[in-house]
Amino acid sequence: MPFAPTRHTKMAALAVTALSAFCSGCRSSSPTIAGPVLPSPAPSTAPAADQGDPPLLPDPRLTPGATLPVTQGDICVPGYTKKVRNVPLDVKRQVYAEYGIAHHRAGEYEVDHLISLELGGSNSIKNLWPQSYQTQPWNAHVKDELENELHDEICSGRIDMATAQRELATDWIKAYKKHFHTTVPLAGSRAFSSRGGGRRSRHPLTDGAIPFPPAPPQPSPFHPAVTMPSGAAINAQVWVNLGSGKYFRPGSRYYGHTKRGRFMSEADAQRQGYVAARG
């Protein structure tokens, strides 16, 4: 039998409707259960202006730089870096993980010392970061040139070691621009420079990178693939192997053809502790 509403049920329904209308704009008085309060992320101090991915500069929170208790005399002895270089594979993997690099191709990165070993840097993970060989224009090859230049300046007394270390740890790109007097990297990983404080004979990647145009290099009569700094006396220039600590005179098959090296006068090479190779 269908339900027939009585007078009392009709009145009760009207009362419920009125109460709902009255509280339709009211905020619930039931307590709200809030989720966990997460700490606000700390402001990033990583150099992000032109960093990109891969990083052009290390994250200072991860890689502030670290040094060994060594002196200028220590780092200027040929072969010094071979004695102190020690970065285990598991540490390299940790460096990649900290920077969020899960995969990379062979030859794409190096686990680089921010303050290089040849400038007194240490193998601490605080001094290590993954630097790309492929980013343009700033990459690991360019930083190697700066490290070699700073090492020469330290060993010749033109800059103190603490200053060079600080410049590398703060902003190696800025330091490069300062020491090479350019706004862009200079072409070639074996660039030349005159050592008398005069004009540099390194060639910029773009026109106008340095305040004066470089003089054209002169072909070497001893080796057709090697060019000599403009204006240099050929017999005064030797090729220094920065790894072995030996230097080669023109005519040697290794002249200008070792992995890490540079041209300088024989007097400078001897003053910095390099020895002549036999033959």
C-alpha positions in Angstrom: 0.0 0.0 0.0 1.5 3.4 -0.9 2.6 5.6 1.9 0.3 8.6 2.6 2.0 11.5 4.3 0.3 12.8 7.4 0.1 16.3 8.7 2.9 15.7 11.1 5.3 14.3 8.5 4.6 17.3 6.2 5.5 19.7 9.0 8.7 17.9 9.7 9.8 18.0 6.1 9.1 21.7 5.9 11.2 22.3 9.1 14.2 20.4 7.6 14.0 22.4 4.3 13.9 25.7 6.2 16.9 24.7 8.3 18.9 23.8 5.2 18.1 27.1 3.6 19.2 29.0 6.6 22.6 27.3 6.8 23.4 27.1 3.1 25.9 29.9 3.4 27.4 28.8 6.7 31.1 27.4 6.9 31.2 24.0 8.5 32.2 24.0 12.2 33.8 20.5 11.9 37.6 20.6 12.6 39.8 20.4 9.4 42.7 17.9 9.5 45.7 19.5 7.8 48.4 17.5 6.0 52.0 17.4 7.1 53.7 20.8 6.9 56.7 20.5 4.6 59.7 22.8 5.0 60.1 25.4 2.4 62.9 24.5 0.0 66.1 26.4 0.6 66.9 29.0 -2.0 69.3 27.6 -4.6 72.8 29.0 -4.7 73.7 27.1 -7.8 74.8 29.3 -10.7 71.9 29.0 -13.0 72.3 32.1 -15.2 73.8 30.3 -18.1 74.4 26.9 -16.6 71.9 24.7 -18.5 72.2 20.9 -18.4 74.9 19.6 -18.3 76.2 22.1 -15.9 78.8 24.7 -17.0 79.6 25.5 -13.4 79.4 23.2 -10.4 76.7 23.5 -7.7 78.5 25.2 -4.8 76.4 23.3 -2.3 77.8 20.0 -3.7 81.2 21.1 -4.9 82.6 24.1 -2.9 86.1 23.1 -3.7 88.8 21.5 -1.4 92.6 21.7 -1.4 95.6 19.8 -0.1 98.1 21.3 2.4 100.8 21.8 -0.3 103.0 24.6 -1.3 104.0 26.3 -4.5 107.2 24.3 -4.5 105.2 21.1 -4.3 102.9 21.6 -7.3 105.7 23.0 -9.5 107.7 19.8 -9.4 107.1 17.9 -12.7 105.0 14.7 -12.2 103.4 16.0 -9.0 99.8 15.3 -10.0 100.6 11.6 -10.7 101.6 11.1 -7.1 98.3 12.5 -5.7 95.7 11.6 -8.2 93.3 9.1 -6.6 89.6 9.1 -7.3 88.0 5.6 -6.9 85.3 4.5 -9.3 82.7 4.4 -6.6 83.4 8.0 -5.8 82.9 9.0 -9.5 79.6 7.2 -9.5 78.5 9.1 -6.4 79.4 12.4 -8.1 77.3 11.5 -11.1 74.4 10.5 -8.8 74.6 13.7 -6.8 74.2 15.7 -10.0 71.3 13.6 -11.3 73.2 12.1 -14.2 72.0 8.5 -14.5 73.3 7.8 -17.9 76.1 9.2 -20.1 78.1 8.1 -23.1 81.8 7.3 -23.0 83.8 10.5 -23.4 80.8 12.7 -22.7 82.0 13.8 -19.2 84.9 13.7 -16.9 84.7 13.8 -13.1 86.7 16.9 -12.8 88.6 18.5 -9.9 87.1 22.0 -9.5 90.4 23.1 -8.1 92.8 21.1 -10.2 95.4 18.8 -8.7 98.2 20.9 -10.4 96.9 23.9 -8.4 96.8 22.1 -5.1 93.3 20.7 -5.3 92.3 17.5 -3.5 90.5 14.3 -4.4 87.7 15.0 -1.9 84.2 14.6 -3.3 83.7 18.3 -2.3 86.2 19.1 -5.1 84.6 16.9 -7.8 81.9 17.5 -10.3 80.8 16.1 -13.7 82.0 18.4 -16.4 81.0 17.9 -20.0 83.4 17.8 -22.9 80.6 18.6 -25.4 78.9 21.8 -24.1 79.6 24.9 -26.2 81.5 27.1 -25.9 82.5 26.3 -22.3 83.6 22.8 -21.6 86.3 20.6 -20.0 88.8 21.3 -22.7 88.6 25.0 -22.1 88.9 24.6 -18.3 92.0 22.5 -18.9 93.6 25.4 -20.7 92.9 27.7 -17.8 94.4 25.3 -15.3 97.6 25.0 -17.4 97.8 28.8 -17.6 97.2 29.3 -13.9 99.9 26.6 -13.1 102.4 28.5 -15.3 101.5 31.8 -13.6 102.0 30.3 -10.1 105.3 28.6 -11.0 106.6 31.8 -12.6 105.5 33.9 -9.6 102.9 36.0 -11.4 100.1 34.9 -9.2 99.9 33.3 -5.7 98.4 29.8 -5.3 95.6 30.9 -2.9 94.4 33.4 -5.4 94.4 30.9 -8.3 92.5 28.4 -6.2 89.9 30.9 -5.1 89.3 32.0 -8.7 88.7 28.5 -9.9 86.4 27.6 -7.0 84.4 30.8 -7.4 83.7 30.9 -11.2 86.2 29.3 -13.5 84.6 30.9 -16.6 85.0 34.3 -15.1 88.6 33.4 -14.3 89.2 32.3 -17.9 87.9 35.5 -19.3 90.2 37.4 -16.9 93.4 35.6 -17.6 93.0 35.2 -21.4 91.5 38.7 -21.8 88.6 37.4 -23.9 84.8 37.0 -23.6 84.8 33.7 -25.5 87.0 30.6 -25.3 90.1 30.6 -27.6 90.2 28.0 -30.3 92.3 24.9 -29.9 93.3 22.9 -26.9 97.0 23.6 -27.5 96.8 27.4 -27.9 100.0 29.4 -27.7 100.8 32.5 -25.7 103.8 34.8 -25.5 105.4 34.7 -22.1 106.8 38.2 -22.0 103.6 39.8 -21.0 103.0 41.0 -24.6 100.2 40.1 -27.0 98.8 36.6 -27.0 99.0 34.7 -30.2 96.0 32.5 -29.4 93.2 32.6 -31.8 89.6 33.4 -30.6 86.6 31.5 -31.7 85.0 34.7 -32.9 86.2 38.0 -34.2 86.7 40.7 -31.6 87.2 38.3 -28.7 90.4 40.0 -27.7 91.3 43.7 -27.9 93.9 43.2 -30.6 94.0 40.8 -33.5 96.5 38.0 -33.2 99.5 37.9 -35.5 99.4 34.9 -38.0 101.4 31.9 -36.9 104.6 30.9 -38.7 105.0 27.3 -40.1 107.8 25.4 -38.4 110.5 24.1 -40.8 111.0 21.2 -38.5 107.5 19.8 -38.6 104.9 20.8 -41.2 102.0 20.1 -38.8 103.3 22.4 -36.1 103.1 26.2 -36.1 105.2 28.4 -33.9 104.1 31.6 -32.1 104.5 34.6 -34.3 107.7 36.5 -33.7 109.2 33.7 -31.6 112.7 32.5 -32.2 112.3 28.9 -33.3 115.4 27.6 -31.6 114.2 29.1 -28.3 110.9 27.2 -28.3 110.5 23.7 -26.9 107.5 21.5 -26.5 106.9 20.6 -22.8 105.0 17.4 -22.0 103.1 18.4 -18.9 102.5 14.8 -17.9 106.0 13.4 -18.1 107.9 16.6 -17.1 110.2 16.4 -20.2 110.6 18.8 -23.0 111.3 18.2 -26.7 113.3 20.3 -29.0 112.3 21.0 -32.7 113.0 18.0 -34.8 111.8 15.4 -32.3 108.9 13.2 -33.4 107.2 14.2 -30.1 107.6 17.9 -30.8 104.0 19.3 -30.5 102.5 15.8 -30.4 102.0 14.7 -26.8 98.6 14.6 -25.2 99.1 17.5 -22.7 101.7 20.0 -23.5 102.6 23.6 -24.4 105.3 25.6 -26.2 107.7 27.8 -24.1 111.2 28.9 -24.2 113.8 26.4 -23.1 114.9 28.7 -20.4 111.4 28.9 -19.0 111.1 25.1 -19.2 114.3 24.6 -17.2 113.3 27.3 -14.7 110.0 25.4 -14.0 111.9 22.1 -13.5 111.3 20.4 -16.8 114.2 18.3 -18.2 115.2 17.8 -21.8 114.2 14.5 -23.4 116.9 12.3 -24.9 117.1 12.2 -28.6 
